């Protein structure tokens, strides 16, 4: 996928990726971006300029909370965690994404 295509596709799914990643464990912003890149085997890269505004928006919406903590490198970092509302939103977002992906696949299968 071209860098532009990847950016466009990622823009629409960033909240879902963040919520899903935080469902695995609380983590700091850099850890979230690294986990997404690792799980996607390098296909998805979340830049910090997109990640932190999304984290602020999700926190404002009550889907995640944050607290200050210390990283493995002994640095201070803000750790993010899903709220109950965030878990519900994740379930809804996953269902919507799966419907969208199934519809897209159906169109792409046609000859």
N, C-alpha and C positions, 0 to 999 in steps of 0.2 A: 504494500500500500504506500502511496506517495506520502511525504510528510504532510502535505495539505490535507489529503484524504484522511489520514490518521487523526489530525487535529480536529477536523470537522466531525468525525465519528466520535471521538473522545469527548468533545464538548457536550454532546447530548447525553452522555452516559456517565459523566464524572461523579455526580452525586451517588449514583448506584454503585460505582466502583469504590468510592470512599466508604459508604455504608457497609458494603459487603466486606471490605477489608477490615473495618472496625468490628465486624461481627466475630472475627477470628480472635481478636485480642485488642485491648487498648494500646495505642501507640502514638508516637509523635509524628509530626508532618513529614519529615524526611523519611521516617520509617514507612509511612503509608505509601509514599511514592516509590520507594525501593521494593516494597512487598508487591505492589501492582506490577512493576516491571519484572520482578522475579517470577511471579505466578504466570504472567503472560509470556514468559520466555523471551522478554525483550521486545515484544510486539507493541506493547503500550508503554509510553513514557509520559508521565504527568509532570509538567513543569511547575515550578514553585509559584510562578505568576498566576497560574490558574488554580492551583491547589489551595493556597491560603485564603483567597476570597471565598472559595467554595466551603472551606471549613468554617469560616466566620458566618456565612449564610446559614449553614446547617445548624450551627450553634444558636444563632438568633432564632431560627425556626423551632428550636427545642428538640431537634433530632439527635444531637450529640451534646456532651458536656466536655469541659476541659479542666485540667488542673496542672499545676507546675510540678515537675519531677526531675529526676537526675537520670541521664542516659548511662549506658554501659561505659561510655568514654568520660564519665564524671562531668558532663556538661548539663546545664540547666535547659530544660525543654518543656514545652506545653504538650501534655498527653491528652488525647481525645478518646472518648468512649461513647458507645451508643446508649441512648435512653430507651425507655419502653416505647415511646412514640417513634423513635428511630427504628426499632425492630419491626414495628408495624409498617412503617413507611418502606422499609427494605422489602418486606413481603409483598407489598403492593407494587413496588417498582419492579421486582423480579417477575411478577405475573405479567405486568405490562410489557416488559422487555421480551419475555418469552413469546407472548402473542405477536409482537412486532417481528421478532426473528422468524417465527413460523410463517407469517404472512410474506415476509421478504423471501424466504426460502421457496415458498410455493410459487411466487412469481419467477424467480430465477430458474426453477426446474422446468418451466414451460418451454415448449419448442415451437 
